[in-house]
Amino acid sequence: MHALLRGVAGAGAALALAAPAAAQGWQCRAPSVLPRSEAVSRPPDAPVRRVPIGGYILSLSWSPEYCRTRKTSMRDALQCSGRMGEFGFILHGLWPQGRGRAPWPQYCRPVSAVPPATLRANICHMPSVSLVNHEWAKHGSCMARRPSAYLRASRVLFDALAFPDMDRLSRREPTAKDVRDAFAMANPGLEPEAIELRRNRRGWLTDVRLCLDRRFRTTGCARRTIPDDTDIKIWRGG
């Protein structure tokens, strides 16, 4: 835990990113009462993996695409109903990676539910109580002793980012290279090679992932699943 906190204490400098131009949850209005926080158990088909950490992935989800078919979903009401505000990118999670070709660590130990106060401190970054508990159980259990430490690390890294104008970018009919370059231009010091993208089967952007080394510095991603010349559609909402 202490190494994690020391590393993230200088995350803004380590990432070499600009100050946020506009936080993605800036208009978030957290409700006075949040859904009940429940511990997440390890699924039977998900093995415990306690392996050395070789780096991290900071995963960002594009909320307009996720909420496109979930606006009336009770499970996703905090993020998608509009009652907490409209989200752009949200924090999906901070994921430790294995060294070299080793698999990533996961479910390193059983954990309790994230306390209500910790949930409230993070709900505008990660607007889903179930997601917060899932990320803590699967990934945070391998990185910190307390959920507040793991989630603070995730939040600090997320807040170090500036985000490109996704509405303008979407109207250009962009390629994967355009999206990577837009993030790099918004964040001096962030190289396109450190950015991995995910899209769904219909070609719409779902996630942007930043590859980090053990000191939380951006580094080239080990694998590139979407080539630069791939068309990327970006849902603007509505």
C-alpha positions as CSV (number, residue, x, y, z in Angstrom):
1,M,0.0,0.0,0.0
2,H,2.7,2.5,0.9
3,A,4.6,2.0,-2.4
4,L,1.3,2.5,-4.2
5,L,0.6,5.8,-2.4
6,R,4.2,7.1,-2.9
7,G,4.0,6.4,-6.6
8,V,0.7,8.1,-7.1
9,A,1.5,11.1,-4.9
10,G,3.5,12.5,-7.9
11,A,1.2,11.0,-10.5
12,G,0.6,14.4,-12.3
13,A,4.3,14.8,-12.9
14,A,4.9,11.1,-13.6
15,L,2.2,11.1,-16.3
16,A,3.6,14.4,-17.6
17,L,0.0,15.4,-18.5
18,A,-1.6,18.8,-18.6
19,A,-4.1,19.9,-15.9
20,P,-7.6,18.8,-16.7
21,A,-9.3,21.0,-19.2
22,A,-12.8,19.9,-18.0
23,A,-13.3,17.1,-15.6
24,Q,-15.7,14.6,-17.0
25,G,-17.9,14.5,-13.9
26,W,-17.8,18.2,-13.2
27,Q,-21.6,18.5,-13.3
28,C,-22.2,15.4,-11.2
29,R,-24.7,15.7,-8.5
30,A,-24.4,12.7,-6.2
31,P,-27.7,11.7,-4.6
32,S,-28.1,12.0,-0.8
33,V,-28.6,8.2,-0.6
34,L,-26.6,5.7,-2.6
35,P,-27.5,2.1,-3.3
36,R,-26.4,-0.4,-0.8
37,S,-22.7,-1.3,-1.0
38,E,-22.2,-5.1,-1.3
39,A,-19.0,-7.1,-1.4
40,V,-18.1,-8.8,-4.6
41,S,-17.0,-12.5,-4.4
42,R,-14.6,-14.1,-6.8
43,P,-16.5,-15.9,-9.6
44,P,-15.9,-19.7,-9.7
45,D,-14.2,-19.4,-13.1
46,A,-11.9,-16.6,-12.1
47,P,-8.7,-17.9,-10.5
48,V,-6.8,-16.2,-7.7
49,R,-3.6,-14.8,-9.3
50,R,-1.0,-13.4,-6.9
51,V,1.8,-12.4,-9.4
52,P,4.3,-9.6,-9.4
53,I,3.0,-6.3,-10.9
54,G,4.8,-5.2,-14.1
55,G,2.7,-2.1,-14.9
56,Y,-0.8,-0.8,-15.0
57,I,-3.7,0.1,-17.3
58,L,-5.9,3.1,-16.6
59,S,-9.2,2.3,-18.3
60,L,-11.7,5.0,-19.2
61,S,-15.2,4.2,-20.5
62,W,-17.0,6.4,-22.9
63,S,-20.3,6.8,-21.1
64,P,-22.6,8.0,-24.0
65,E,-22.0,4.7,-25.8
66,Y,-22.4,2.6,-22.6
67,C,-25.7,4.4,-21.7
68,R,-27.0,4.4,-25.2
69,T,-29.3,1.4,-24.5
70,R,-29.4,1.7,-20.7
71,K,-31.1,4.9,-20.0
72,T,-34.0,3.2,-18.3
73,S,-31.9,0.4,-16.6
74,M,-32.3,0.4,-12.8
75,R,-28.9,-1.2,-12.5
76,D,-27.3,1.7,-14.4
77,A,-29.4,4.5,-13.1
78,L,-26.6,6.5,-11.4
79,Q,-24.7,6.7,-14.7
80,C,-27.3,6.6,-17.4
81,S,-30.6,8.1,-16.1
82,G,-29.3,11.7,-16.2
83,R,-30.3,12.3,-12.5
84,M,-26.6,12.6,-11.5
85,G,-25.7,14.6,-14.6
86,E,-24.4,13.7,-18.1
87,F,-21.0,11.9,-18.2
88,G,-18.4,11.8,-20.9
89,F,-15.5,9.6,-19.9
90,I,-15.8,7.8,-16.6
91,L,-13.2,5.9,-14.7
92,H,-13.6,2.2,-15.4
93,G,-10.6,1.1,-13.3
94,L,-6.9,0.9,-12.6
95,W,-5.7,-2.5,-13.5
96,P,-2.4,-4.0,-12.4
97,Q,-0.6,-6.0,-15.1
98,G,1.8,-8.9,-14.9
99,R,5.4,-8.8,-15.9
100,G,6.3,-9.7,-19.4
101,R,3.9,-12.3,-20.8
102,A,2.6,-13.2,-17.3
103,P,-1.2,-12.9,-16.7
104,W,-2.4,-10.0,-14.7
105,P,-3.0,-10.3,-10.9
106,Q,-6.6,-10.6,-9.8
107,Y,-8.7,-11.4,-6.7
108,C,-5.6,-11.5,-4.6
109,R,-7.6,-11.8,-1.3
110,P,-11.3,-11.7,-0.1
111,V,-12.4,-8.1,0.6
112,S,-15.3,-6.4,2.3
113,A,-17.7,-4.0,0.7
114,V,-16.5,-0.5,0.0
115,P,-17.7,1.8,2.9
116,P,-20.3,4.4,2.1
117,A,-18.0,7.4,2.7
118,T,-15.4,6.0,0.3
119,L,-18.2,5.3,-2.3
120,R,-19.4,8.9,-2.0
121,A,-15.8,10.2,-2.5
122,N,-15.6,8.3,-5.8
123,I,-19.1,8.0,-7.2
124,C,-18.7,11.0,-9.6
125,H,-15.7,9.4,-11.1
126,M,-17.1,5.9,-11.2
127,P,-20.9,6.3,-11.1
128,S,-21.8,2.7,-10.2
129,V,-21.7,1.2,-6.8
130,S,-21.5,-2.3,-8.2
131,L,-18.6,-1.3,-10.5
132,V,-16.7,0.3,-7.5
133,N,-17.0,-2.9,-5.5
134,H,-16.0,-5.0,-8.5
135,E,-12.9,-3.0,-9.3
136,W,-11.9,-3.1,-5.6
137,A,-12.3,-6.9,-5.4
138,K,-10.7,-7.9,-8.6
139,H,-7.9,-5.3,-9.0
140,G,-7.6,-3.2,-5.9
141,S,-7.2,-6.3,-3.7
142,C,-3.8,-6.8,-5.4
143,M,-2.7,-3.3,-4.9
144,A,-3.7,-1.9,-1.5
145,R,-4.9,-2.8,1.9
146,R,-7.8,-0.4,1.9
147,P,-10.3,0.5,-0.8
148,S,-9.8,4.2,-0.1
149,A,-6.1,3.9,-1.1
150,Y,-6.8,2.0,-4.3
151,L,-9.6,4.3,-5.4
152,R,-7.6,7.4,-4.5
153,A,-4.8,6.2,-6.7
154,S,-7.3,5.6,-9.5
155,R,-8.9,9.0,-9.0
156,V,-5.6,10.9,-9.0
157,L,-4.5,9.4,-12.3
158,F,-7.9,10.1,-13.9
159,D,-7.9,13.7,-12.7
160,A,-4.4,14.3,-14.2
161,L,-5.9,13.9,-17.6
162,A,-7.3,16.4,-20.0
163,F,-9.9,15.2,-22.5
164,P,-10.2,16.2,-26.2
165,D,-13.4,17.6,-27.6
166,M,-15.1,14.3,-28.4
167,D,-18.1,15.9,-30.0
168,R,-15.9,17.7,-32.6
169,L,-13.8,14.6,-33.0
170,S,-16.9,12.4,-33.7
171,R,-18.0,14.6,-36.6
172,R,-14.7,14.1,-38.4
173,E,-15.4,10.4,-39.0
174,P,-12.1,9.6,-37.2
175,T,-9.7,6.7,-37.4
176,A,-8.0,5.1,-34.4
177,K,-5.0,7.3,-35.1
178,D,-7.1,10.4,-34.9
179,V,-8.4,9.4,-31.5
180,R,-5.0,8.6,-30.2
181,D,-3.5,11.8,-31.6
182,A,-6.4,13.9,-30.0
183,F,-5.6,12.5,-26.6
184,A,-1.9,13.0,-27.1
185,M,-2.4,16.7,-28.2
186,A,-4.6,17.3,-25.2
187,N,-2.0,15.9,-22.8
188,P,1.6,17.0,-23.6
189,G,4.0,14.2,-22.8
190,L,1.4,11.5,-23.6
191,E,2.5,9.5,-26.7
192,P,0.0,7.9,-29.0
193,E,1.8,4.6,-28.5
194,A,0.7,4.6,-24.8
195,I,-3.0,4.6,-25.8
196,E,-5.1,1.6,-26.6
197,L,-8.7,1.7,-27.8
198,R,-11.6,-0.6,-27.6
199,R,-14.7,-0.6,-29.8
200,N,-17.8,-2.8,-29.9
201,R,-18.9,-5.1,-32.7
202,R,-20.7,-2.3,-34.4
203,G,-17.5,-0.2,-34.5
204,W,-18.4,2.4,-31.8
205,L,-15.8,3.5,-29.3
206,T,-16.3,2.0,-25.8
207,D,-13.0,2.5,-24.0
208,V,-9.7,4.3,-24.0
209,R,-6.9,2.7,-22.1
210,L,-3.6,4.2,-21.0
211,C,-0.6,2.0,-20.5
212,L,1.5,2.8,-17.4
213,D,4.8,1.4,-16.0
214,R,5.4,0.4,-12.4
215,R,6.0,4.0,-11.5
216,F,2.7,5.1,-13.1
217,R,4.5,6.7,-16.1
218,T,3.0,6.3,-19.5
219,T,4.7,3.6,-21.6
220,G,4.1,2.0,-25.0
221,C,1.3,-0.6,-24.8
222,A,2.5,-4.2,-25.1
223,R,-0.2,-5.0,-27.6
224,R,-2.1,-3.0,-30.2
225,T,-5.5,-4.6,-31.1
226,I,-6.9,-1.7,-33.2
227,P,-4.6,-0.5,-36.0
228,D,-4.3,3.2,-36.6
229,D,-6.2,3.1,-39.9
230,T,-9.3,1.5,-38.3
231,D,-12.4,3.7,-38.5
232,I,-13.8,4.6,-35.0
233,K,-17.4,5.8,-34.6
234,I,-18.1,7.9,-31.5
235,W,-21.7,8.2,-30.2
236,R,-22.4,11.7,-29.0
237,G,-25.5,10.9,-27.0
238,G,-29.1,11.8,-27.5
